[in-house]
Amino acid sequence: MSDPTSPSPYSENKRFEPKVPIELNEPKRDEITLEELAQNDGTNPDGKTWVAIKGTVFDVSKNNAYKEKGQYHVFAGKDPSRGLAMSSLKPEDCVPEWSDLDDKYKTVLDEWYTFFSKRYNIVGKVSTSKLQKL
Ligand code: HEM
């Protein structure tokens, strides 16, 4: 058990907590197709940018890192769960399939899920039978 009085940001319940508190909306449960996800890749004038992790779609529009010239644009408009798990920015790794990976990669992926869920609103779930669910 970690000491609840510890100032460390890595104590159990504060893990991946944003430095500045972020007010999030109630998660939406809209069904989002892969095509719709792909359209919201940050290259449109509306700036809408979505990233899905394990089929849950996060709205990352407020972060320029996912926009066209951003360092993490490769994740935008996709479910790049495999790339997040493997710490890979290769486009061929930025695909939804993750279930065959070793546990250590699955843990990394779950940590990214926690990181995103503390920063970004959930706009829905990817609706495709091919996507692996949580
Ligand atoms: C030279 C290598 C890298 C450097 C120097 C680097 C640096 C950074 C920095 C400074 C941040 C911001 C941290 C924060 O907001 O507290 C960040 C965030 C992030 N990095 Fe990296 N990174 C590197 C490689 C990678 C790789 C290989 C991946 C692939 C999974 C990755 C994925 C991410 C993601 C998803 C975020 C979160 C962005 C967000 O706030 O939504 N990074 N990185």
Backbone and ligand atoms as CSV (ligand in chain L), in Angstrom:
chain,resi,resn,atom,element,x,y,z
A,1,MET,N,N,0.843,-1.211,0.000
A,1,MET,CA,C,0.000,0.000,0.000
A,1,MET,C,C,0.873,1.254,0.000
A,2,SER,N,N,0.518,2.208,-0.826
A,2,SER,CA,C,1.289,3.445,-0.818
A,2,SER,C,C,0.763,4.367,0.281
A,3,ASP,N,N,1.613,5.240,0.726
A,3,ASP,CA,C,1.258,6.173,1.790
A,3,ASP,C,C,0.350,7.271,1.216
A,4,PRO,N,N,-0.898,7.386,1.706
A,4,PRO,CA,C,-1.816,8.382,1.131
A,4,PRO,C,C,-1.364,9.825,1.373
A,5,THR,N,N,-0.451,10.016,2.334
A,5,THR,CA,C,0.035,11.384,2.594
A,5,THR,C,C,1.239,11.721,1.704
A,6,SER,N,N,1.710,10.719,0.948
A,6,SER,CA,C,2.883,10.945,0.110
A,6,SER,C,C,2.573,11.962,-0.998
A,7,PRO,N,N,3.519,12.880,-1.279
A,7,PRO,CA,C,3.271,13.838,-2.349
A,7,PRO,C,C,3.525,13.252,-3.739
A,8,SER,N,N,3.998,12.022,-3.791
A,8,SER,CA,C,4.327,11.433,-5.094
A,8,SER,C,C,3.099,11.331,-5.992
A,9,PRO,N,N,3.226,11.753,-7.250
A,9,PRO,CA,C,2.082,11.621,-8.161
A,9,PRO,C,C,1.850,10.174,-8.574
A,10,TYR,N,N,2.751,9.280,-8.147
A,10,TYR,CA,C,2.616,7.895,-8.571
A,10,TYR,C,C,2.044,6.991,-7.488
A,11,SER,N,N,1.559,7.580,-6.387
A,11,SER,CA,C,0.879,6.745,-5.399
A,11,SER,C,C,-0.367,6.160,-6.068
A,12,GLU,N,N,-0.786,5.006,-5.623
A,12,GLU,CA,C,-1.763,4.181,-6.329
A,12,GLU,C,C,-2.929,4.954,-6.974
A,13,ASN,N,N,-3.685,5.720,-6.174
A,13,ASN,CA,C,-4.886,6.343,-6.735
A,13,ASN,C,C,-4.602,7.591,-7.562
A,14,LYS,N,N,-3.386,8.101,-7.490
A,14,LYS,CA,C,-3.055,9.309,-8.260
A,14,LYS,C,C,-2.295,8.980,-9.546
A,15,ARG,N,N,-2.146,7.715,-9.831
A,15,ARG,CA,C,-1.345,7.354,-11.000
A,15,ARG,C,C,-1.930,7.942,-12.276
A,16,PHE,N,N,-1.049,8.554,-13.066
A,16,PHE,CA,C,-1.415,9.141,-14.360
A,16,PHE,C,C,-2.393,10.292,-14.233
A,17,GLU,N,N,-2.481,10.834,-13.036
A,17,GLU,CA,C,-3.345,11.988,-12.774
A,17,GLU,C,C,-2.770,13.207,-13.511
A,18,PRO,N,N,-3.603,13.994,-14.213
A,18,PRO,CA,C,-3.068,15.207,-14.848
A,18,PRO,C,C,-2.590,16.213,-13.794
A,19,LYS,N,N,-1.612,17.037,-14.162
A,19,LYS,CA,C,-1.062,18.007,-13.195
A,19,LYS,C,C,-2.113,19.023,-12.781
A,20,VAL,N,N,-2.920,19.429,-13.751
A,20,VAL,CA,C,-4.009,20.365,-13.480
A,20,VAL,C,C,-5.316,19.569,-13.598
A,21,PRO,N,N,-6.209,19.672,-12.603
A,21,PRO,CA,C,-7.444,18.878,-12.680
A,21,PRO,C,C,-8.236,19.162,-13.962
A,22,ILE,N,N,-8.784,18.127,-14.542
A,22,ILE,CA,C,-9.542,18.267,-15.787
A,22,ILE,C,C,-10.967,17.812,-15.531
A,23,GLU,N,N,-11.921,18.677,-15.876
A,23,GLU,CA,C,-13.341,18.330,-15.741
A,23,GLU,C,C,-13.773,17.546,-16.957
A,24,LEU,N,N,-14.238,16.338,-16.739
A,24,LEU,CA,C,-14.664,15.513,-17.867
A,24,LEU,C,C,-16.176,15.349,-17.875
A,25,ASN,N,N,-16.713,15.169,-19.091
A,25,ASN,CA,C,-18.145,14.908,-19.240
A,25,ASN,C,C,-18.435,13.447,-18.931
A,26,GLU,N,N,-19.708,13.177,-18.715
A,26,GLU,CA,C,-20.175,11.798,-18.590
A,26,GLU,C,C,-19.795,11.047,-19.880
A,27,PRO,N,N,-19.176,9.866,-19.769
A,27,PRO,CA,C,-18.806,9.142,-20.997
A,27,PRO,C,C,-20.017,8.867,-21.882
A,28,LYS,N,N,-19.865,9.114,-23.194
A,28,LYS,CA,C,-20.953,8.805,-24.137
A,28,LYS,C,C,-20.808,7.379,-24.605
A,29,ARG,N,N,-21.941,6.801,-24.976
A,29,ARG,CA,C,-21.921,5.405,-25.424
A,29,ARG,C,C,-22.293,5.276,-26.888
A,30,ASP,N,N,-22.145,6.358,-27.652
A,30,ASP,CA,C,-22.491,6.321,-29.076
A,30,ASP,C,C,-21.674,5.251,-29.796
A,31,GLU,N,N,-22.319,4.622,-30.749
A,31,GLU,CA,C,-21.623,3.661,-31.602
A,31,GLU,C,C,-20.927,4.437,-32.717
A,32,ILE,N,N,-19.627,4.248,-32.847
A,32,ILE,CA,C,-18.835,4.978,-33.832
A,32,ILE,C,C,-18.201,3.964,-34.781
A,33,THR,N,N,-18.409,4.182,-36.080
A,33,THR,CA,C,-17.808,3.248,-37.044
A,33,THR,C,C,-16.337,3.602,-37.250
A,34,LEU,N,N,-15.580,2.638,-37.762
A,34,LEU,CA,C,-14.163,2.894,-38.046
A,34,LEU,C,C,-14.012,4.005,-39.078
A,35,GLU,N,N,-14.990,4.097,-39.992
A,35,GLU,CA,C,-14.948,5.150,-41.014
A,35,GLU,C,C,-15.094,6.520,-40.368
A,36,GLU,N,N,-16.052,6.616,-39.426
A,36,GLU,CA,C,-16.272,7.884,-38.728
A,36,GLU,C,C,-15.046,8.258,-37.900
A,37,LEU,N,N,-14.469,7.247,-37.267
A,37,LEU,CA,C,-13.246,7.457,-36.487
A,37,LEU,C,C,-12.142,8.003,-37.402
A,38,ALA,N,N,-12.003,7.375,-38.570
A,38,ALA,CA,C,-10.951,7.766,-39.519
A,38,ALA,C,C,-11.142,9.198,-40.017
A,39,GLN,N,N,-12.423,9.631,-40.108
A,39,GLN,CA,C,-12.683,11.005,-40.558
A,39,GLN,C,C,-12.217,12.037,-39.538
A,40,ASN,N,N,-12.222,11.656,-38.275
A,40,ASN,CA,C,-11.842,12.607,-37.229
A,40,ASN,C,C,-10.370,12.425,-36.857
A,41,ASP,N,N,-9.517,12.695,-37.844
A,41,ASP,CA,C,-8.078,12.490,-37.648
A,41,ASP,C,C,-7.327,13.810,-37.491
A,42,GLY,N,N,-8.071,14.866,-37.224
A,42,GLY,CA,C,-7.438,16.157,-36.951
A,42,GLY,C,C,-7.026,16.933,-38.185
A,43,THR,N,N,-7.356,16.425,-39.366
A,43,THR,CA,C,-6.958,17.135,-40.594
A,43,THR,C,C,-8.093,17.994,-41.165
A,44,ASN,N,N,-9.285,17.894,-40.567
A,44,ASN,CA,C,-10.421,18.670,-41.073
A,44,ASN,C,C,-10.460,20.051,-40.441
A,45,PRO,N,N,-11.138,21.005,-41.122
A,45,PRO,CA,C,-11.201,22.360,-40.568
A,45,PRO,C,C,-11.832,22.416,-39.171
A,46,ASP,N,N,-12.725,21.478,-38.867
A,46,ASP,CA,C,-13.353,21.505,-37.528
A,46,ASP,C,C,-12.372,21.068,-36.427
A,47,GLY,N,N,-11.235,20.498,-36.824
A,47,GLY,CA,C,-10.203,20.135,-35.853
A,47,GLY,C,C,-10.528,18.939,-34.991
A,48,LYS,N,N,-11.672,18.300,-35.269
A,48,LYS,CA,C,-12.053,17.165,-34.413
A,48,LYS,C,C,-11.038,16.034,-34.551
A,49,THR,N,N,-10.550,15.562,-33.415
A,49,THR,CA,C,-9.501,14.544,-33.415
A,49,THR,C,C,-9.841,13.481,-32.381
A,50,TRP,N,N,-9.983,12.265,-32.860
A,50,TRP,CA,C,-10.345,11.160,-31.983
A,50,TRP,C,C,-9.259,10.087,-32.007
A,51,VAL,N,N,-9.055,9.461,-30.854
A,51,VAL,CA,C,-8.169,8.299,-30.742
A,51,VAL,C,C,-8.926,7.249,-29.938
A,52,ALA,N,N,-8.942,6.016,-30.448
A,52,ALA,CA,C,-9.608,4.939,-29.705
A,52,ALA,C,C,-8.572,4.028,-29.056
A,53,ILE,N,N,-8.888,3.566,-27.852
A,53,ILE,CA,C,-8.062,2.566,-27.177
A,53,ILE,C,C,-8.977,1.430,-26.757
A,54,LYS,N,N,-8.655,0.214,-27.201
A,54,LYS,CA,C,-9.483,-0.962,-26.922
A,54,LYS,C,C,-10.952,-0.668,-27.229
A,55,GLY,N,N,-11.177,0.051,-28.335
A,55,GLY,CA,C,-12.535,0.293,-28.793
A,55,GLY,C,C,-13.250,1.471,-28.162
A,56,THR,N,N,-12.646,2.096,-27.151
A,56,THR,CA,C,-13.256,3.284,-26.535
A,56,THR,C,C,-12.676,4.522,-27.205
A,57,VAL,N,N,-13.565,5.413,-27.669
A,57,VAL,CA,C,-13.114,6.558,-28.459
A,57,VAL,C,C,-12.985,7.802,-27.579
A,58,PHE,N,N,-11.789,8.369,-27.562
A,58,PHE,CA,C,-11.495,9.571,-26.780
A,58,PHE,C,C,-11.390,10.781,-27.707
A,59,ASP,N,N,-11.892,11.919,-27.249
A,59,ASP,CA,C,-11.784,13.167,-28.003
A,59,ASP,C,C,-10.509,13.897,-27.556
A,60,VAL,N,N,-9.482,13.855,-28.409
A,60,VAL,CA,C,-8.187,14.445,-28.072
A,60,VAL,C,C,-7.976,15.778,-28.797
A,61,SER,N,N,-9.086,16.377,-29.278
A,61,SER,CA,C,-9.005,17.587,-30.110
A,61,SER,C,C,-8.209,18.713,-29.456
A,62,LYS,N,N,-8.220,18.766,-28.126
A,62,LYS,CA,C,-7.550,19.893,-27.451
A,62,LYS,C,C,-6.030,19.776,-27.479
A,63,ASN,N,N,-5.500,18.640,-27.909
A,63,ASN,CA,C,-4.053,18.431,-27.886
A,63,ASN,C,C,-3.474,18.437,-29.303
A,64,ASN,N,N,-2.654,19.441,-29.595
A,64,ASN,CA,C,-2.086,19.571,-30.939
A,64,ASN,C,C,-1.142,18.429,-31.309
A,65,ALA,N,N,-0.706,17.659,-30.320
A,65,ALA,CA,C,0.198,16.545,-30.607
A,65,ALA,C,C,-0.446,15.531,-31.560
A,66,TYR,N,N,-1.795,15.507,-31.604
A,66,TYR,CA,C,-2.491,14.553,-32.467
A,66,TYR,C,C,-2.908,15.165,-33.799
A,67,LYS,N,N,-2.685,16.470,-33.962
A,67,LYS,CA,C,-3.076,17.156,-35.204
A,67,LYS,C,C,-2.075,16.833,-36.316
A,68,GLU,N,N,-2.319,17.402,-37.491
A,68,GLU,CA,C,-1.590,16.974,-38.690
A,68,GLU,C,C,-0.070,16.970,-38.535
A,69,LYS,N,N,0.485,18.001,-37.920
A,69,LYS,CA,C,1.950,18.045,-37.811
A,69,LYS,C,C,2.452,17.653,-36.423
A,70,GLY,N,N,1.551,17.130,-35.621
A,70,GLY,CA,C,1.907,16.758,-34.249
A,70,GLY,C,C,2.678,15.444,-34.186
A,71,GLN,N,N,3.442,15.263,-33.101
A,71,GLN,CA,C,4.298,14.072,-32.995
A,71,GLN,C,C,3.508,12.783,-32.831
A,72,TYR,N,N,2.243,12.878,-32.411
A,72,TYR,CA,C,1.446,11.660,-32.228
A,72,TYR,C,C,0.260,11.582,-33.194
A,73,HIS,N,N,0.407,12.286,-34.340
A,73,HIS,CA,C,-0.660,12.262,-35.347
A,73,HIS,C,C,-0.937,10.847,-35.864
A,74,VAL,N,N,0.063,9.979,-35.814
A,74,VAL,CA,C,-0.111,8.604,-36.311
A,74,VAL,C,C,-1.237,7.870,-35.566
A,75,PHE,N,N,-1.565,8.319,-34.350
A,75,PHE,CA,C,-2.631,7.670,-33.577
A,75,PHE,C,C,-4.028,8.198,-33.945
A,76,ALA,N,N,-4.070,9.364,-34.587
A,76,ALA,CA,C,-5.346,10.066,-34.783
A,76,ALA,C,C,-6.246,9.360,-35.792
A,77,GLY,N,N,-7.528,9.304,-35.473
A,77,GLY,CA,C,-8.516,8.706,-36.357
A,77,GLY,C,C,-8.440,7.182,-36.399
A,78,LYS,N,N,-7.769,6.609,-35.403
A,78,LYS,CA,C,-7.574,5.151,-35.399
A,78,LYS,C,C,-7.815,4.588,-34.003
A,79,ASP,N,N,-7.834,3.240,-33.949
A,79,ASP,CA,C,-7.638,2.545,-32.683
A,79,ASP,C,C,-6.223,1.966,-32.756
A,80,PRO,N,N,-5.229,2.701,-32.212
A,80,PRO,CA,C,-3.840,2.252,-32.329
A,80,PRO,C,C,-3.378,1.453,-31.117
A,81,SER,N,N,-4.299,0.685,-30.516
A,81,SER,CA,C,-3.998,-0.005,-29.254
A,81,SER,C,C,-2.668,-0.767,-29.291
A,82,ARG,N,N,-2.402,-1.453,-30.394
A,82,ARG,CA,C,-1.180,-2.251,-30.473
A,82,ARG,C,C,0.077,-1.370,-30.378
A,83,GLY,N,N,0.074,-0.251,-31.089
A,83,GLY,CA,C,1.213,0.664,-31.067
A,83,GLY,C,C,1.425,1.263,-29.676
A,84,LEU,N,N,0.334,1.617,-29.010
A,84,LEU,CA,C,0.448,2.144,-27.647
A,84,LEU,C,C,1.037,1.082,-26.723
A,85,ALA,N,N,0.559,-0.145,-26.865
A,85,ALA,CA,C,1.050,-1.241,-26.015
A,85,ALA,C,C,2.543,-1.470,-26.237
A,86,MET,N,N,2.975,-1.386,-27.493
A,86,MET,CA,C,4.363,-1.709,-27.862
A,86,MET,C,C,5.277,-0.489,-27.839
A,87,SER,N,N,4.757,0.665,-27.466
A,87,SER,CA,C,5.506,1.930,-27.536
A,87,SER,C,C,6.070,2.130,-28.941
A,88,SER,N,N,5.213,1.919,-29.913
A,88,SER,CA,C,5.638,2.053,-31.307
A,88,SER,C,C,4.816,3.106,-32.021
A,89,LEU,N,N,5.502,3.938,-32.787
A,89,LEU,CA,C,4.830,4.956,-33.590
A,89,LEU,C,C,4.777,4.541,-35.057
A,90,LYS,N,N,5.182,3.298,-35.348
A,90,LYS,CA,C,5.130,2.836,-36.742
A,90,LYS,C,C,3.670,2.688,-37.153
A,91,PRO,N,N,3.299,3.248,-38.305
A,91,PRO,CA,C,1.898,3.144,-38.735
A,91,PRO,C,C,1.404,1.699,-38.782
A,92,GLU,N,N,2.281,0.761,-39.176
A,92,GLU,CA,C,1.840,-0.640,-39.276
A,92,GLU,C,C,1.538,-1.256,-37.911
A,93,ASP,N,N,2.076,-0.668,-36.844
A,93,ASP,CA,C,1.757,-1.142,-35.488
A,93,ASP,C,C,0.516,-0.461,-34.920
A,94,CYS,N,N,0.129,0.661,-35.508
A,94,CYS,CA,C,-0.994,1.429,-34.957
A,94,CYS,C,C,-2.318,0.864,-35.444
A,95,VAL,N,N,-2.613,-0.339,-34.976
A,95,VAL,CA,C,-3.809,-1.097,-35.356
A,95,VAL,C,C,-4.510,-1.565,-34.070
A,96,PRO,N,N,-5.781,-1.970,-34.180
A,96,PRO,CA,C,-6.535,-2.301,-32.961
A,96,PRO,C,C,-6.156,-3.617,-32.285
A,97,GLU,N,N,-5.522,-4.548,-32.995
A,97,GLU,CA,C,-5.303,-5.887,-32.428
A,97,GLU,C,C,-4.258,-5.851,-31.318
A,98,TRP,N,N,-4.621,-6.305,-30.138
A,98,TRP,CA,C,-3.690,-6.298,-29.011
A,98,TRP,C,C,-3.716,-7.608,-28.222
A,99,SER,N,N,-4.742,-8.461,-28.434
A,99,SER,CA,C,-4.974,-9.568,-27.498
A,99,SER,C,C,-3.884,-10.643,-27.543
A,100,ASP,N,N,-3.090,-10.697,-28.619
A,100,ASP,CA,C,-2.029,-11.706,-28.706
A,100,ASP,C,C,-0.726,-11.250,-28.044
A,101,LEU,N,N,-0.699,-10.025,-27.553
A,101,LEU,CA,C,0.547,-9.490,-26.984
A,101,LEU,C,C,0.833,-10.067,-25.597
A,102,ASP,N,N,2.122,-10.005,-25.208
A,102,ASP,CA,C,2.525,-10.445,-23.867
A,102,ASP,C,C,1.880,-9.548,-22.809
A,103,ASP,N,N,1.759,-10.104,-21.596
A,103,ASP,CA,C,1.123,-9.360,-20.506
A,103,ASP,C,C,1.783,-8.015,-20.234
A,104,LYS,N,N,3.101,-7.940,-20.374
A,104,LYS,CA,C,3.765,-6.659,-20.062
A,104,LYS,C,C,3.293,-5.561,-21.017
A,105,TYR,N,N,3.014,-5.935,-22.263
A,105,TYR,CA,C,2.501,-4.944,-23.217
A,105,TYR,C,C,1.043,-4.593,-22.912
A,106,LYS,N,N,0.300,-5.625,-22.491
A,106,LYS,CA,C,-1.111,-5.373,-22.143
A,106,LYS,C,C,-1.204,-4.408,-20.962
A,107,THR,N,N,-0.247,-4.544,-20.027
A,107,THR,CA,C,-0.226,-3.623,-18.880
A,107,THR,C,C,0.048,-2.203,-19.350
A,108,VAL,N,N,1.007,-2.046,-20.257
A,108,VAL,CA,C,1.312,-0.711,-20.798
A,108,VAL,C,C,0.057,-0.127,-21.450
A,109,LEU,N,N,-0.644,-0.970,-22.203
A,109,LEU,CA,C,-1.855,-0.498,-22.883
A,109,LEU,C,C,-2.910,-0.047,-21.869
A,110,ASP,N,N,-3.074,-0.831,-20.808
A,110,ASP,CA,C,-4.049,-0.457,-19.779
A,110,ASP,C,C,-3.652,0.854,-19.094
A,111,GLU,N,N,-2.342,1.072,-18.971
A,111,GLU,CA,C,-1.889,2.335,-18.376
A,111,GLU,C,C,-2.213,3.517,-19.295
A,112,TRP,N,N,-2.058,3.307,-20.605
A,112,TRP,CA,C,-2.452,4.379,-21.531
A,112,TRP,C,C,-3.952,4.641,-21.448
A,113,TYR,N,N,-4.719,3.552,-21.309
A,113,TYR,CA,C,-6.168,3.727,-21.178
A,113,TYR,C,C,-6.472,4.611,-19.970
A,114,THR,N,N,-5.800,4.329,-18.857
A,114,THR,CA,C,-5.998,5.138,-17.645
A,114,THR,C,C,-5.579,6.587,-17.896
A,115,PHE,N,N,-4.418,6.764,-18.540
A,115,PHE,CA,C,-3.903,8.105,-18.848
A,115,PHE,C,C,-4.931,8.889,-19.669
A,116,PHE,N,N,-5.438,8.263,-20.729
A,116,PHE,CA,C,-6.411,8.957,-21.588
A,116,PHE,C,C,-7.714,9.217,-20.836
A,117,SER,N,N,-8.168,8.252,-20.053
A,117,SER,CA,C,-9.472,8.406,-19.400
A,117,SER,C,C,-9.452,9.496,-18.337
A,118,LYS,N,N,-8.237,9.906,-17.905
A,118,LYS,CA,C,-8.142,11.004,-16.936
A,118,LYS,C,C,-8.000,12.368,-17.607
A,119,ARG,N,N,-7.858,12.375,-18.929
A,119,ARG,CA,C,-7.631,13.639,-19.658
A,119,ARG,C,C,-8.657,13.966,-20.725
A,120,TYR,N,N,-9.239,12.935,-21.313
A,120,TYR,CA,C,-10.058,13.156,-22.502
A,120,TYR,C,C,-11.463,12.597,-22.339
A,121,ASN,N,N,-12.434,13.325,-22.914
A,121,ASN,CA,C,-13.809,12.853,-22.879
A,121,ASN,C,C,-13.988,11.635,-23.783
A,122,ILE,N,N,-14.801,10.714,-23.298
A,122,ILE,CA,C,-15.150,9.532,-24.093
A,122,ILE,C,C,-16.375,9.878,-24.937
A,123,VAL,N,N,-16.224,9.747,-26.273
A,123,VAL,CA,C,-17.316,10.116,-27.169
A,123,VAL,C,C,-18.086,8.905,-27.680
A,124,GLY,N,N,-17.597,7.711,-27.405
A,124,GLY,CA,C,-18.340,6.522,-27.804
A,124,GLY,C,C,-17.461,5.299,-27.897
A,125,LYS,N,N,-18.032,4.286,-28.519
A,125,LYS,CA,C,-17.340,2.992,-28.683
A,125,LYS,C,C,-17.285,2.664,-30.170
A,126,VAL,N,N,-16.189,2.075,-30.596
A,126,VAL,CA,C,-16.103,1.651,-31.994
A,126,VAL,C,C,-17.039,0.473,-32.203
A,127,SER,N,N,-17.892,0.602,-33.201
A,127,SER,CA,C,-18.862,-0.456,-33.479
A,127,SER,C,C,-18.366,-1.319,-34.630
A,128,THR,N,N,-17.628,-2.346,-34.288
A,128,THR,CA,C,-17.257,-3.327,-35.302
A,128,THR,C,C,-16.964,-4.631,-34.597
A,129,SER,N,N,-17.446,-5.700,-35.173
A,129,SER,CA,C,-17.241,-7.007,-34.552
A,129,SER,C,C,-15.770,-7.398,-34.575
A,130,LYS,N,N,-15.006,-6.745,-35.460
A,130,LYS,CA,C,-13.588,-7.101,-35.581
A,130,LYS,C,C,-12.752,-6.516,-34.442
A,131,LEU,N,N,-13.267,-5.472,-33.797
A,131,LEU,CA,C,-12.486,-4.837,-32.734
A,131,LEU,C,C,-12.621,-5.635,-31.456
A,132,GLN,N,N,-11.492,-5.815,-30.787
A,132,GLN,CA,C,-11.529,-6.563,-29.531
A,132,GLN,C,C,-11.983,-5.651,-28.404
A,133,LYS,N,N,-12.912,-6.128,-27.655
A,133,LYS,CA,C,-13.466,-5.324,-26.560
A,133,LYS,C,C,-12.631,-5.499,-25.297
A,134,LEU,N,N,-12.859,-4.621,-24.344
A,134,LEU,CA,C,-12.142,-4.672,-23.057
A,134,LEU,C,C,-12.337,-6.026,-22.373
L,1,HEM,C1,C,12.179,9.913,-28.015
L,1,HEM,C2,C,11.063,9.345,-27.573
L,1,HEM,C3,C,9.959,10.080,-26.902
L,1,HEM,C4,C,9.961,11.253,-26.216
L,1,HEM,C5,C,11.128,12.184,-25.936
L,1,HEM,C6,C,8.590,11.487,-25.779
L,1,HEM,C7,C,8.184,12.561,-25.034
L,1,HEM,C8,C,6.912,12.795,-24.583
L,1,HEM,C9,C,6.481,13.915,-23.742
L,1,HEM,C10,C,7.392,15.013,-23.211
L,1,HEM,C11,C,5.154,13.770,-23.530
L,1,HEM,C12,C,4.260,14.695,-22.719
L,1,HEM,C13,C,4.092,14.110,-21.328
L,1,HEM,C14,C,3.006,14.810,-20.533
L,1,HEM,O1,O,2.058,15.374,-21.116
L,1,HEM,O2,O,3.070,14.761,-19.290
L,1,HEM,C15,C,4.740,12.576,-24.231
L,1,HEM,C16,C,3.456,12.096,-24.257
L,1,HEM,C17,C,3.040,10.977,-24.950
L,1,HEM,N1,N,3.835,10.067,-25.602
L,1,HEM,FE1,FE,5.799,10.265,-25.927
L,1,HEM,N2,N,7.802,10.463,-26.214
L,1,HEM,C18,C,8.588,9.572,-26.896
L,1,HEM,C19,C,8.207,8.397,-27.496
L,1,HEM,C20,C,6.922,7.926,-27.536
L,1,HEM,C21,C,6.523,6.682,-28.167
L,1,HEM,C22,C,7.440,5.688,-28.863
L,1,HEM,C23,C,5.190,6.578,-28.006
L,1,HEM,C24,C,4.353,5.428,-28.498
L,1,HEM,C25,C,3.399,4.856,-27.776
L,1,HEM,C26,C,4.732,7.745,-27.267
L,1,HEM,C27,C,3.440,8.028,-26.899
L,1,HEM,C28,C,3.043,9.125,-26.182
L,1,HEM,C29,C,1.644,9.421,-25.871
L,1,HEM,C30,C,0.408,8.630,-26.295
L,1,HEM,C31,C,1.645,10.576,-25.098
L,1,HEM,C32,C,0.444,11.257,-24.470
L,1,HEM,C33,C,0.070,12.505,-25.220
L,1,HEM,C34,C,-1.143,13.132,-24.549
L,1,HEM,O3,O,-0.954,13.937,-23.618
L,1,HEM,O4,O,-2.279,12.807,-24.954
L,1,HEM,N3,N,5.821,8.536,-27.011
L,1,HEM,N4,N,5.804,12.010,-24.852
